[in-house]
Amino acid sequence: MKVGDVLPSLEIEVTRTLIVAGALASRDYQDVHHDPEAARAKGSPDVFMNILTTNGLVGRYITDVLGPEAVLHKVAVRLGAPNHPGDTMVLTGVVEEILDEDTAVVRVTGDNSLGRHVSGTVTVTAPRLGDPRRGIGTVTVTVSGGDAE
C-alpha cells in the first residue's frame, strides 16, 4: 500500500431503520433522529443520521476494505449534507500518508444525492501495511484527521 492508493468504494443504503437504530444504539434520543414530524417541525424534510452512526459507518468501511486485522486508532470526521431515508451514501478512501510499515492515514469521504455527507481521516495500523505485496483488502487501518474530533 502506498500514498495515493484509492480504496474500493462502499455503497450504504440509508434506511429509516438504519438512522433510528444508529441513534438508539448510540443513546442519541434527539427527536430529529427518530420522529419525522419533529424533524419537519425543525426544518428538515425527514429524520436524519446522527454523527455517531456516521462515525461507525466510516470505521466499518475501513475494516471492511482493509480486513479484520485492521485497528482503528483515531477517526476524525466533519459532517456536511444530511443523510435522509431513501438515499445512498457512497464512502471512498485514499491513502494520504504512510506513518510506518504498519500505520497509515486514510482520507475518507461519503457522498449522497445532496452532496458531501462526511469527510475526515482515519489513522489505522496493520501488520506489514507498507509491504508492496500486501494489497488493499488485508490492511489494518487507524482513522484520524480532519478538524473535528
N, C-alpha and C positions, 0 to 999 in steps of 0.2 A: 504494500500500500504506500502511496506517495502523495505529496501535496498536489492538489488539483484533481485527484480521482473523484469521480462522481458516483455516488451510491445509487442503486436502483430505487425508483420511487415506490411509494406505498399509498394506495387509494383507500380512504376510510369513508364509508357511508355514514353520514351524520344523521342519526335517527333520534326521535324524541326519547326513546328508551336509553340510548347512549348518553344523552345530555342529562336526563333525570338521574339515571343510575350513577353517573360520574359525580354529580353534585351530592347525592346521598352518601356515596362511598367516602367522599372527602369531607363530609359533615358540613357542607355549604348549603344551608337551608334558605338562602335568599330566594324570594318568590319568583324572581325573573328566570330562575333555572328550572322551575317545575310547574309554574302556573301561567298558562298562555294569556289569560285575561289580565293578570297583574303585569305581565311583560308588556302587553299592548298599552295598558294604562300609563306605563312609564316610557312610552315612545318606541318600543321595539315591535316588529311585526309578529314575533313569536318568542318562545323561550330561547335561550342561547347558552352555549357551553361555557363552563367556568374555567379559570386559568389552571386549576389543579388537574382537571381532566386533560386539558391540553398538554400540561407537563408530562402526565402519564403516557399520553399517546406519543409524544416525542421520544420518551425513553423506550417505549415499546418498539418504535421504528428502528432505533439504533440497535437494540438487541435482536430484533427480527432479521435485520440485514447483516449484522456482524456476528451473530451466533450466540449460543448460550454461555460462552465463556466471557462475554462482554461484561465489564463492570463500569457502571456509570459513576463518575466521581462528582460531577457538577453539571447541572442543567440550568442554563440562564436563558429565559425567553421573554419576549415582549409581544403582547397581543395587538392585533390590528382589527381587521374586519371580523365581525362575529360569525360563529358557526351556528346556523339555524337548522332545524329538522328539514330533511329532504335534500340537503346539499351534499356535496362530496368534497372532502379535504384531501389534497394530494401533498404528501410530505416528500421532500427531496433533501439530499445532503451532499456536501462537498468537503473533502478533507482539506482543512485550512492550514493545519500545522502538525508536524510530527515532533513531539517533545522528546521522545527517546524511542528505543526499539519496541517498547510495549505501550506507549501512550500517544494519543493523538487528540487534536481538537477538530471537531466536525461542525461546520456551519449547517444549520437545519432551517428550512423554510417550509411553511404549509400554506397552500393557497386554496381558496374556494371560489365560487362564482362571483362573490363580492370583491375579491382581491386577496391580499396577503393577510391570513389569519394569525400566523405566528412566525417569528424569526428569532434566531438565537444561536447559541453554541452549546456543544456538548463536549466535555473532556472525558475521554474513555481510555481504558487500558485493556490490553490483550496480549497474551504471550506471542512473541515474535511478530508484533504488528508491523515492524519495519522490514521484515523479510520479504523481498520481492516475489518469492514463490508462494507467499501466503496471499490469496486473493480475497476480494471483498466477499463477505458471506461467512467468514470464520474469525472475525476480529472482535476483541473486547474493546468497548468504547467508553470513554468518560465524557460526559456532556458538560461544557462550560462556555461562557462567553456572553455577549450582549451587555446591555446597560442595566437591565433589570435582573434581580435575583429572587 
